[in-house]
Amino acid sequence: MAPAGAGAPRPGTPLVPCIFLSVRTPIIVSMTYRSAHSDELLMDGYKAHVTLKAMKRMRVRINPPEGTVAVSAPLGTPDHVIERFLEENHGWILQTQAKVRLRSPGPGTLVTGGRVRLWGNWLEVVVLEAPRASAHVVGGRVVIHRRAGDDEAASRAVEALYRREMNTSLEGLLRTWEPRVGRSAAKIRLRRMTSRWGSCNTVTCHITFNTALARFPPEALEFVVVHELTHLLERGHGPVFKSHLDRLLPDWSARRELLREGP
């Protein structure tokens, strides 16, 4: 079913609308009749917070930031009717939960239910215990293996994931752009930098890229690649340098804006 409304955000919460379904539901009076109150139903994969009140339609809302499920139902609606309604919309609920979560900032720590940003998208984190730390993208999620409570190992695993992703992307980008620029890098380095996205040694032709670029859209990395290769043509950032960028990548200024938040 299509979303039929949005909830008002509370102060300090992300501006992500809650999404709900609404259906006309008969008011059924039976031995399971309940007065107006709140309750929870345990469904397959989530808990639904149920509120019975004077209304004509049953509604389910998916609330940010964690995608909690809230159901409002007419007074007297028995549990089995609510459960059937949720089961009929099971796929929609799980899909919408995922969308709401990924549009909302996640916890700052690498825990199950947290978020890792990769190529401009927030991916949900799943943390599993294992003797050796690693991080891989599996089914649209970042699965992190690490020893119990070893947050530093989890961070190193994500950094290693960024390096692998960067290496794969840079291979194709350099193959495309080095012939266009007319200059090639003698050596490529990857490291986490706090104040710049890349650097170019015009004497040795060594280029270094910030691994944090893996957090941003691919277009941003392409801009930095072209930018650093262009330094092999022109050392400074003056008019000659900008004229090269204009020729090679006309929308370079817009791509640079993707990185405005800084490393």
C-alpha positions as semicolon CSV with decimal commas, in nm:
position;residue;x (nm);y (nm);z (nm)
1;M;0,000;0,000;0,000
2;A;0,113;0,359;-0,051
3;P;0,208;0,586;0,241
4;A;-0,078;0,808;0,355
5;G;0,075;1,061;0,589
6;A;0,370;1,186;0,792
7;G;0,440;1,253;1,158
8;A;0,566;1,583;1,298
9;P;0,932;1,569;1,409
10;R;1,020;1,637;1,769
11;P;1,291;1,893;1,850
12;G;1,635;1,743;1,797
13;T;1,515;1,453;1,581
14;P;1,611;1,408;1,212
15;L;1,362;1,547;0,962
16;V;1,258;1,204;0,842
17;P;0,882;1,158;0,804
18;C;0,709;0,869;0,970
19;I;0,526;0,663;0,710
20;F;0,196;0,489;0,768
21;L;-0,064;0,270;0,605
22;S;-0,433;0,310;0,667
23;V;-0,716;0,063;0,601
24;R;-1,083;0,061;0,692
25;T;-1,127;-0,202;0,962
26;P;-1,455;-0,326;1,108
27;I;-1,503;-0,275;1,480
28;I;-1,529;-0,629;1,614
29;V;-1,667;-0,697;1,959
30;S;-1,576;-1,040;2,098
31;M;-1,447;-1,216;2,406
32;T;-1,107;-1,055;2,342
33;Y;-1,250;-0,702;2,362
34;R;-1,002;-0,454;2,512
35;S;-1,058;-0,104;2,646
36;A;-0,847;0,183;2,517
37;H;-0,485;0,121;2,609
38;S;-0,143;0,046;2,463
39;D;0,019;-0,292;2,418
40;E;0,291;-0,467;2,218
41;L;0,269;-0,749;1,969
42;L;0,577;-0,954;1,890
43;M;0,587;-1,011;1,514
44;D;0,839;-1,182;1,289
45;G;1,141;-0,950;1,295
46;Y;1,000;-0,658;1,495
47;K;0,775;-0,546;1,781
48;A;0,460;-0,352;1,706
49;H;0,337;-0,097;1,960
50;V;-0,044;-0,112;1,952
51;T;-0,282;0,161;2,068
52;L;-0,659;0,111;2,075
53;K;-0,864;0,428;2,050
54;A;-1,183;0,577;1,907
55;M;-1,118;0,566;1,535
56;K;-1,258;0,404;1,221
57;R;-0,941;0,287;1,048
58;M;-0,643;0,080;1,147
59;R;-0,310;0,246;1,076
60;V;0,054;0,140;1,099
61;R;0,331;0,399;1,123
62;I;0,705;0,353;1,076
63;N;0,874;0,610;1,299
64;P;1,227;0,752;1,267
65;P;1,504;0,721;1,350
66;E;1,503;0,348;1,429
67;G;1,199;0,243;1,226
68;T;0,979;0,151;1,523
69;V;0,638;0,014;1,429
70;A;0,328;0,175;1,583
71;V;-0,025;0,052;1,515
72;S;-0,345;0,241;1,594
73;A;-0,665;0,034;1,584
74;P;-1,034;0,095;1,662
75;L;-1,155;0,014;2,010
76;G;-1,250;-0,350;2,042
77;T;-1,022;-0,479;1,766
78;P;-0,891;-0,820;1,875
79;D;-0,525;-0,915;1,854
80;H;-0,571;-1,167;1,575
81;V;-0,718;-0,898;1,345
82;I;-0,423;-0,667;1,412
83;E;-0,177;-0,952;1,362
84;R;-0,339;-1,045;1,030
85;F;-0,318;-0,683;0,915
86;L;0,052;-0,670;1,004
87;E;0,121;-1,006;0,836
88;E;-0,049;-0,887;0,516
89;N;0,181;-0,584;0,512
90;H;0,492;-0,764;0,640
91;G;0,707;-0,697;0,333
92;W;0,614;-0,329;0,317
93;I;0,688;-0,281;0,688
94;L;1,036;-0,435;0,670
95;Q;1,127;-0,245;0,353
96;T;1,003;0,085;0,495
97;Q;1,187;0,024;0,823
98;A;1,512;-0,014;0,630
99;K;1,450;0,306;0,430
100;V;1,364;0,510;0,741
101;R;1,671;0,384;0,929
102;L;1,907;0,458;0,643
103;R;1,770;0,812;0,602
104;S;1,843;0,881;0,968
105;P;2,182;0,936;1,131
106;G;2,284;0,621;1,316
107;P;2,474;0,567;1,640
108;G;2,833;0,684;1,645
109;T;2,965;0,347;1,760
110;L;3,006;0,038;1,546
111;V;2,730;-0,176;1,695
112;T;2,451;-0,381;1,548
113;G;2,191;-0,133;1,427
114;G;2,452;0,138;1,375
115;R;2,549;0,288;1,041
116;V;2,854;0,299;0,817
117;R;2,865;0,535;0,520
118;L;3,001;0,390;0,198
119;W;3,004;0,573;-0,138
120;G;2,748;0,825;-0,017
121;N;2,499;0,575;0,128
122;W;2,435;0,477;0,488
123;L;2,454;0,102;0,534
124;E;2,324;-0,076;0,842
125;V;2,583;-0,249;1,060
126;V;2,570;-0,606;1,188
127;V;2,839;-0,699;1,443
128;L;2,931;-1,064;1,501
129;E;3,184;-1,213;1,739
130;A;3,487;-1,378;1,580
131;P;3,852;-1,433;1,669
132;R;3,968;-1,217;1,380
133;A;3,844;-0,870;1,283
134;S;3,704;-0,805;0,935
135;A;3,434;-0,601;0,762
136;H;3,250;-0,686;0,440
137;V;2,941;-0,565;0,257
138;V;2,685;-0,847;0,258
139;G;2,333;-0,802;0,128
140;G;2,344;-0,424;0,153
141;R;2,476;-0,429;0,512
142;V;2,823;-0,395;0,659
143;V;2,896;-0,713;0,853
144;I;3,175;-0,660;1,106
145;H;3,350;-0,951;1,279
146;R;3,552;-0,875;1,592
147;R;3,625;-1,005;1,941
148;A;3,362;-0,919;2,198
149;G;3,389;-0,554;2,302
150;D;3,689;-0,477;2,080
151;D;3,569;-0,149;1,928
152;E;3,917;-0,057;1,805
153;A;3,933;-0,378;1,601
154;A;3,593;-0,294;1,452
155;S;3,720;0,050;1,349
156;R;4,031;-0,100;1,191
157;A;3,813;-0,347;1,002
158;V;3,600;-0,067;0,857
159;E;3,915;0,125;0,760
160;A;4,041;-0,188;0,582
161;L;3,706;-0,209;0,402
162;Y;3,748;0,152;0,286
163;R;4,097;0,073;0,157
164;R;3,974;-0,225;-0,045
165;E;3,690;-0,022;-0,190
166;M;3,928;0,263;-0,274
167;N;4,180;0,034;-0,442
168;T;3,911;-0,116;-0,664
169;S;3,768;0,223;-0,763
170;L;4,106;0,389;-0,817
171;E;4,221;0,116;-1,052
172;G;3,942;0,197;-1,297
173;L;3,958;0,574;-1,251
174;L;4,332;0,595;-1,310
175;R;4,303;0,374;-1,616
176;T;4,044;0,618;-1,752
177;W;4,198;0,951;-1,651
178;E;4,573;0,913;-1,687
179;P;4,549;0,897;-2,070
180;R;4,311;1,196;-2,074
181;V;4,534;1,409;-1,853
182;G;4,845;1,291;-2,033
183;R;5,039;1,220;-1,713
184;S;5,060;0,913;-1,489
185;A;5,124;0,863;-1,119
186;A;5,444;0,677;-1,040
187;K;5,299;0,548;-0,714
188;I;4,961;0,556;-0,538
189;R;4,930;0,565;-0,160
190;L;4,624;0,542;0,064
191;R;4,614;0,684;0,414
192;R;4,369;0,843;0,655
193;M;4,425;1,219;0,652
194;T;4,257;1,478;0,870
195;S;4,295;1,795;0,667
196;R;4,308;1,711;0,297
197;W;4,154;1,474;0,044
198;G;4,468;1,407;-0,153
199;S;4,824;1,522;-0,218
200;C;5,061;1,509;-0,513
201;N;5,439;1,518;-0,506
202;T;5,517;1,676;-0,842
203;V;5,882;1,570;-0,821
204;T;5,833;1,197;-0,756
205;C;5,483;1,182;-0,914
206;H;5,357;1,004;-0,603
207;I;4,988;1,067;-0,528
208;T;4,821;1,002;-0,192
209;F;4,445;0,970;-0,144
210;N;4,247;0,997;0,179
211;T;4,072;0,668;0,259
212;A;3,777;0,871;0,396
213;L;3,683;0,940;0,032
214;A;3,514;0,598;0,037
215;R;3,244;0,758;0,254
216;F;3,138;0,999;-0,022
217;P;2,969;0,956;-0,363
218;P;3,192;0,811;-0,638
219;E;3,176;1,144;-0,824
220;A;3,371;1,304;-0,538
221;L;3,653;1,051;-0,565
222;E;3,669;1,105;-0,941
223;F;3,707;1,480;-0,883
224;V;4,000;1,424;-0,644
225;V;4,165;1,185;-0,891
226;V;4,145;1,440;-1,171
227;H;4,253;1,718;-0,935
228;E;4,569;1,538;-0,823
229;L;4,661;1,419;-1,173
230;T;4,623;1,777;-1,293
231;H;4,892;1,880;-1,048
232;L;5,131;1,679;-1,265
233;L;5,055;1,940;-1,532
234;E;5,043;2,246;-1,307
235;R;5,179;2,260;-0,954
236;G;4,968;2,544;-0,809
237;H;4,595;2,620;-0,801
238;G;4,604;2,931;-1,018
239;P;4,423;3,014;-1,344
240;V;4,623;2,764;-1,548
241;F;4,536;2,482;-1,309
242;K;4,166;2,576;-1,315
243;S;4,166;2,598;-1,694
244;H;4,290;2,237;-1,705
245;L;4,014;2,130;-1,467
246;D;3,753;2,315;-1,672
247;R;3,867;2,130;-1,981
248;L;3,895;1,787;-1,822
249;L;3,602;1,791;-1,580
250;P;3,362;2,081;-1,649
251;D;3,149;2,011;-1,340
252;W;3,446;1,988;-1,103
253;S;3,317;2,271;-0,884
254;A;2,988;2,091;-0,817
255;R;3,176;1,769;-0,740
256;R;3,397;1,954;-0,495
257;E;3,085;2,061;-0,306
258;L;3,017;1,694;-0,228
259;L;3,320;1,711;0,002
260;R;3,230;2,036;0,176
261;E;3,192;1,873;0,520
262;G;3,565;1,793;0,521
263;P;3,764;1,483;0,610
